[in-house]
């Protein structure tokens, strides 16, 4: 609940909307109870066959007669008490007090009737016309109530959806800024589940809390206040079953919360299986693994089904329990009320229930108010379910938002000149997991303008070295420095603005070719983009497309070949004009002829900048001044250009 309250604090930014939504909730509640109370004159007129003016005048007259008769009895009892024995005096005094209480109750009723009498005179004198007028009032007030209800629902939805959008944006921002290890821990499927499914559940929880959890209790309160005005003691008696029902509801809520947690876990697994299969569809089909993936997805959906059924079961139990409260209230009232009305009593088992005997009309309205209170009690079961789902979703979402980002800019970053003078790797060691080092004791001195080739078998640590230079990770030991400044002391934007990266796994966006080349260099002109594409030998194939540079590349660039994707990525890096150009098998999917042309371009382009490339191809080594051979995370051989020629 603590994390859900944090989401509610976010909702308070829309306090004006919440204020008006609360006013509308109060209006809905008032009309809810008022509509039931308005049946009183209809019942009175129907039973008595009189107009309200006639009934009220007669009621005042009858009450005054009772007061006068009781006064005579009091006077007579006082006269007897004056000559009575001490034992008789006590009994007479008790009887006098009882009559005085009845007399005071009747006088209070007279005072109440007198207050209403000036307003009743505006009603029709004809009983039927009175009934028609009250029914018309009920129709109009019901329409107004639903207008208020619609307004309240829309305002609450406005707030909850805006809070959900803000949470989605914050989760997305968190994913964009999260260190690589943290991102891989949640994975694409994990973040997809958070931004879609979990955030929707949080939105529903907020809507339940600031909507139903406010409106429905107000409706209950409105009815209970009306019932209290008729007989507060009878109302208290009707609530004897409430503690048991409340206990059962609290127990159910705990069970539902546990089931909701399981559901969110299974939902994340469902997204994981689904996205993994979709993103690897080519491999799935190439290896005829469709049935296996169907089975995996079927298992994930079956897990979701089982958890969903448990959720439905516990939520379904909430309704009969809340209805038990309603029927318990009404049933108790019917039994006690029937006794009081039929025998015109004010006490039951020696306890005073009413100050004056209840009439049939008052009792019927009391029943109606309790039934009116039981309906919102029933709806609260759905409210509790929504709050439980929202609470679990908030716990998961805020756990991500509270996770510290391991890779971030320092509070007071340092910078170095452009271009830098030297890039150094000092006593560098790195492990993705504790004590499983993939790089050990790396020392490399790279003056600006150097051309370094990294070679070695798969798993030797080449790509890890690149990840550290880009500061996707931080070293466990040692440091990487630009002009003596540790990369951890520099702003991330400052560092990464100096680096152009082209990898074997080319990442393109489902936008135009123009957009993908310009990505990271948003201020570049179309002429500069075309020039970069020509240098990357991408311009020729781009011009063969009907829409040329405006052609969409498809999701992950699927409309392009592997070589075309790499050339667009290379054009993007060239356009950025970086100090440090890093090529991680950047030409692995390009044919030999195109690769030679690109290498010629890189020979010219790499002048006046540092080039670091990972390659398995000997044809690329002529670009390098030095070749570093890695094996099992260590540099096992170093050779400069002269040594290679020799």
N, C-alpha and C positions, 0 to 999 in steps of 0.2 A: 504493500500500500504506500510505502514511502516514495517509491519511484513514480507511482501513479499521481501522487500529490505534486511531484515535480512537474508533470505534464499539466496538472491543473494550474500551477503557478504560471506556466506559459499561457494558459487560457485567460488568465487575469489581464493580459495585455489588451484583451477585447472586453474590458469591464463594462463599457457602455452598452454593448450588445447583451452581455450577461445581465446587466441591470434591467433592461427592458424585457428580456426573456423571463426574468423572475417576476416582474410586474404582471406579465401575461399569465404566468403560472398561478399567481395569486388570484387573478381574475377568473381563470378556469376553475380553480378550487372553490371560489366564492359562488360562482354560478352552479357548480356541481351540487353543493349542499343546498343552495338557495332554491334550485329547481325542485328538489325533494321536499323542502319545507313549504314550498308554494302549494303543495297538494293539501295542506291543512284546511284552508278555506273551502276547497272543493269538497272534501270529505264532510266538513261541518254542514255546508249548505245542502249536500245530497242527503245526509242522514236526518237533518232537522227539517228540511223542506222550508226553510226560512232564508231571507236575505241576511247577509252578514251584519247589516245594521240592526236588524231585528234580533238576531242571535246574540250580538254583543250586548245590546241593551238588556235583554232578558238575563244573560249571564251575570251582568253587573247587579241587576235587581235580585237575582237568586242568591248571589254571594253576599249582598248586603243583608238579606233576610237571615242568612246563616249567621252572620256576624252579630246581628241583633239578638237572635235566639240564644247564641252562646253567651252573649253578655248577660242576658237574664239568668242563664244557668250559673254563671260565675257569681252574680249578685246573690242568688239563693244559696249557693255553696258557701259563700263568705259569711252569710247570716248564720248558717248551721255551724260553721267552724267556730263562731264566736262563743257558742254555748256547749261545744263538744268537749269530750274527754281528750287527754293528750294523745291517746292512740288513734281516736277518730280524727283529730286535728291533722295528724301526719297524712292519713289517707286522703282527707279532703283537700289538703294542700297539693298533693300529687295530682289529684284529678283536676284541680283548678289549673295547674301548670300545663297539663295536657290540652285542656280546652283553650287556654291562652295561646298555645303554639298553633293549634288549628285556626284560631281566630286571626292570628298574625299572618298565617299563610293565605287565608282568604282575603285579608286586607291587601296583601301584596299582589294577589291576583286582580283585585279591583283596581289597584293603582296601575298595573300593567294594561288592563283593558281600557282604562281612562286615557292612557297615553296613545293607544291605537285608535281610539274613537274619532278624533279629528280627521284621520286619514281615511278611515273606512267610509266616511260619508261621501267620498268621491266615487265610490264603487256603485254599480247599478243597484237599484232596489229590488229588481227581479232576480230570484235565485238562479234561473237558467242563464240569464245574461251575465251574472257573476261568474258562473262556471265557464262560459264561453270566453270571458275576458281573461280569466286566469290561464286557461289553456292557450290563448293567443300569446300571453306573456311567456309561457313556457316554451312555445315554438320559437319566439323571437330570441329569448335568452339562450336557447339551445344553439341557434344559429350563431349568435355572438360568441358563445363559448367555443364553437368549432373554429371560428375566425381567430380567436385568441390562441387556440391550440395549434392551428396551422402556423401562425406567426411565431409562437414559441418554438415549434419544431424546426422551422427554417432558421431561426436565430441560433439555436443550439447546434444545428448542423453546420451553420456558417463557422461557428467557433471551433467545433471539433475537427472539421475538415481543414481549417487553416492550421490548427495545431498539428494535425497529421502531416500536412504538407511541410511544415517547418521541421518536423522530426525527420521526414524523408530527406529533406535538403541537408540536414545535419549529418544523417547517416551517410549520404552520398559524399559530402565534404570530408567526413571522417575517412571513408574508403579512399578518396583521392589523396589524402595526406598521410595515410597509414604507412608505416614501414612495411617492406616487402614480406618479412616474416609474419607480421600480424595479419596482413591481407591474405596470405596463403593459408593462414590458420582458419579463417572464416570461409575463404573461397568465393568464387563468383556465385555459386548456388546459395551460400549462406547469406551474402549481402542481398541477393535477389529476394530471398524469403523475408528478410528484415524489412526491406523497402516496400514490399507488396503486402504479403499476408499479415505479418506481425503489426505493421503500421495501421492496416485496416482494423485489426482487432483493438488496437489502442484507441482509434477513432470511435469505434462502437462503444468502448468502455467509457470514454469521456462523455459521449452523448447520453449513455445510460445514467451516468453520475450527475451531470449538470442538467439533464432533462428529466428522465423518469424518477431519479432519486430525489428530486426537488418537487416536481409536479404531483406525483402520486401521494407522497406523505401529506402534502398540503390538502389534497382532496380528502384524504382520510381525516385530517384535522378538522376540516370544514364540517364534515358529517358528525364527528364526535362532539364538536362544540354545539351543534344543533341538538344532538341527543342529550348533551349535558344540561342544556337549558330546560329540557323537559324533565329529566331526573338524573342528576349526576350519580346518585347512589345506585340506581338501576344500571347505569352505564358501567360503573365499577364492577358490579356483580356479573355483568355480561362478559367481562374481560378475564374471568378466572382461568380460562384455558390458555391465555396468551403466553405465560412463561414457558409452558411445555413446548408450544409451537415455536417460540423464539429459539429455544435450545436446539430443536431439530433443524431449524433453518441455519443456524450457525454451524452445526455439524455438517450439514449438506454443503455449505459454502466451502468449507475446508476440503471436502472430498472433490468438489468440482474444480477447485484451484489446482489440486494435485493432478487431476486428469488433464486440465488445460496445459499444464507444463509438459506433460507427455505428448500432447497433441502438437505443440509448437516444435518439439524435438523431431517428431515424425514428419512434420511439414517441411523442415529443413532437409531431412533425408530424401523426401519426395522431390524437392527442387534439385537436389544434388544428382540423383539418378536421371531425372528428366533432362537437365541441361547438359550433363556429361554425354548422354546418348545423342542429343541434338547436335552438340558441337563436334562430335566424332562420327557423324553420320556416314561419312565416306569410308572410314575404317570399318564401321559396323557392317555396311553393305558389302565391302570388298571381301570381308572374311565370313560372310553369311551368318552373322551373329544376331540377326534380327530377333530370332526366337529367344535367345539368351537375354537380350535387353528387354523384350516384352515380359519375360519372367521376372527380371529384376524390378521393373516398373510395377508389375502386378503385385509383387511382394510388398513394395513400398505403399501402394494404394491399399492393400489389405491391412497393413499396420495402421494406416490412417483410418480405415473403416472401423476397426476394432476400437480404437480410441474414441472415434466419433460416437459410436454406439454407447460407450460408457458415459460420455458427456450428455447424450440425449437421455440416458436412463436417470442420471442424477438430476438433470434439469427437469425431467418429467416428474420426479418425486417432489420437487419443490412446489409444484402446483397443488397436488392434493393436500400437502401440509398446510399451505396458506389458505386453501379453501376450508380445511378443518378449523382454522381459526375463525373464518367467517361463519361457518355453520354452527360452531360452538357458541359464538356471540349471539347469533340470531336465535338458536335453539334455547339457550338459557333465558333470553329475554322473553321468548314466547311463553315458556312455562311460568316464569315469575309474573310477567305482565298479565297473562290470562287470569292468574289467581287474583291479582290486584284489581283488575277490571270487573271480573265476575262477582267478587265479594265486596267490591268497593272498599278495599282495605288500603291502609297506608304502611302497614308493617308486615314482615314475614319472619317467622321464627324469633319474634321479639325485636327485630331490627327495623328501624324506620327506613323505608325505601323512598317514599314521596311525602311531601308536606300535605298534600290534599289528594283524595282519590283520583285516579286517572280515568279520563273518558276514553271511549273507543277511538275517536279521531286522534287524540294525542298518542295513544298506543300504536296506531297504525303508522303515523308519521315517524314515531320512534323506530318501529321495525324498518321502515323505508330508509331511514338514515343509517341504520346498521348495515342493511344490504348495500346501500351506497358506499359505505366504508369498506365492505368486503371486496368489491370489484377492484379498486386500486391496490388492495392488499394482494389480490391474485396477480395483478400485473407486476407487482414488485418482484415476483419470482423471475420474470424475464430480465428485470433490471439487475438483480443480483447476478444472474448469469453473465450479462454484459460486463458488469464491473469486475467479475472474476477473470474473464478473458482479458480485459483491459489491464488488470493488475499484473498478470503473468507477462503480457506483451511488453508492458512498461519495464518490468524487471530485466527482460532480455535486451530491449533496445537501449536502455540506459547503461547496461553493462558494457555495451559496445562504445557508447558515447563517453563513458568514464575511463575507458582503457587508454592509458598514456601512449602517445606516439613516440616510438623509440628514436626515430630519425626526424629531427626538426632543427630549425635554425636557432642559434643561440640568441639570448636576449640582446646582447651587444656584439653583433657580428663584426669580424674583421674582413678586410678585402685586400687585394693585391693589384698591381698594375695590369693593364691590358696592352699587349699580351704579357702573360707571365714569363718569368725567366727559366724556371725549372720545376719539374714535377718529380717528387721523390717518394719512394716507398721505403720506409725505415723499419727494419726488424718486424716485418708484417706477418702476423699469424691470424687465421680466421677459421671459425667452425660454425656451421649452421645449428648444430646441437652440441651440448656440453661434451668436451673432451673428444669430439670427433672432428679433428682439424682437417680441413681440405687445403689449407695453405700454411706453410711453416717457414719462418725466418726468411722472408722475401726482402731483398734489398735491391732496388733499381733506381738509378739516377738518370732522368730523362730531361735533358736540356730542351728548351723550346725549339721547335723545328725538327726534332729527331723523328725518325721513322723506325718503329719497333714492331717486329713480328713475333707473335707468341705461338709456339707450336707444341704439340704433345698429344698423347692419346686422350680419348674421352675420359673425363673424370680426373684429369690431371690438375684442374684448378684454373684453367684459362678464363672461362666465363666468370668464375667467382672473382677473379682479379679485376675484370671489367666492372662488375657490380660494385666493388669497393671503390673504384675510381669515380664512378657516378654517384657514389654514396647512397646506393640502395640499401646497403648494410654498412655497419661500422665494424672495424677490426676488433678482435678480442685482445690482441696485443700489438704494440707498435703503432705506427701512424702513417698516413699519406698526407703529404704537404705540398702546397703551391708556394714557392718562394719562402719556404720556412714556416708558413702558416698552416696548421693542421686543418684539414677539410672540415672537421667538426666545429671549428671556430668561424667558419664562413657561412653566410646566408645560402640556403639551398638554391634559391633562384639565381644568385650570383654565380655559384659554382656551375650549375647545370646550364646556364646561358652560355658558358664557355665550351660546352661539349656537344658534339653532334654524334648520334648513335644510330648505326644501322645493324640490325641483327639478322640472323638466319630466319627466324620466325617473324616475318614481316607483319606489323600490325597496322591495318588500314581501317578507316571508318566508312560506314555506309553513306558516304557523301560523294561529291564530285571529285574527279582527279585534281581539279584546281584547289579544292578545299584541302585535300590530303597533302599536296605538295606545300601549300601555304601554312600548314599546321605547325605552330611554333614560331612562325615569322609572319604574324598577322598584318604587319604594316607593309609587306612587300607588294610591289606592283605586278600586274599581269606580265609585263615585259621581263621582269626579273624571274618570274616563275617559268616562263618559256625558256629563258636562257639556262636556268638550272636544269630543266628537263632535257635540253639539248646536250648539256655536259654529261648527264647521266644516260644518254642515248635512249631516252624515253619518248622524246618528241615525235620520232618517226611513227611508232605504233599508235601513239595518242591521236595523231592526225588521221588515222585510218578509221576511227570511230565516227559514227554519224554526228554525235554531239561533241566530239573532240574533247576539249578540256572540261566541258560540263557533263561528261559521261559519268554516270554513277558506277562505282566500283563494286557494289553489293556488300552484303555482310561479310566482314573480314576480308574484303577484296576478292570474293569468290568468282566474280565475273572476269577476273584477270588470271593469267598464268602465273606460276611462281616467279619466273624471271621478270615479268612485267611488274609484279608487286615489288620486287627488290629494287628495280630501277626507279620506281616512284619514291620508294623510301630513301634511296640514295639521292635523288633530286631534292627531297625534303631536307636532308642533311647538308647538301651543298648550298641550298638557299639560306640556311641558317648562318653560313660563313663562320664556323666555330674555330676557336683556338686549338681545340683538341678534337680530332676526328677519330672515332672508334668504329672499326668494322669487324663485326663478329660473324665470320663466314658470310659476308654480305653479298658475295657473287656466287654462292654455292649452287644456285638454281639457274644460272645464266650460261648460255652456250659459250663455247671456247672463243668463237669469233667476236661476240659481243663483249666477252670478258676482256679480251686484249684491247678493244677500243676503250673500255671503261678504265682499264689500268693505265692507258696512255693519258686519259683525262685526269686520273688521280695523281699521276706523276706531276702534272702541272698544278693541279688544285692543292696538292699537299705542300707545295712550297710556301713557306711563311706560316706554317702551322705544324702542330705535333700530330703524327699519325700513329695510332696503335691498332694493329689488326691481328685477329685470330684467323688462322688459315691452315688448311691441310694441303693446299695446292702449292707445289713448287713454283708454278708460273707466276705467283703473286710475290715471291720473295725478292724480286728485283726492286720492288718499291721500298724495301726496308734497308736501313743502315745497319741495324742489329737484329739478330734472331736470338730469342730466348727459348730454350727447350725446357718444358716443365714435365715433371713426372712425380706422381703421388704428392703434389702440393709443394714441391721444391724445384728450384732452378738447378738443372743438372748440366746445362751447357750454355755458353754464351759465345756468339760469333758475330764479328762486325763484317762489313761489306768486303774489306780487303781479305780477311780470312776465308770468306766463302769463295772469292775469286781464285785464291791460291789453292 
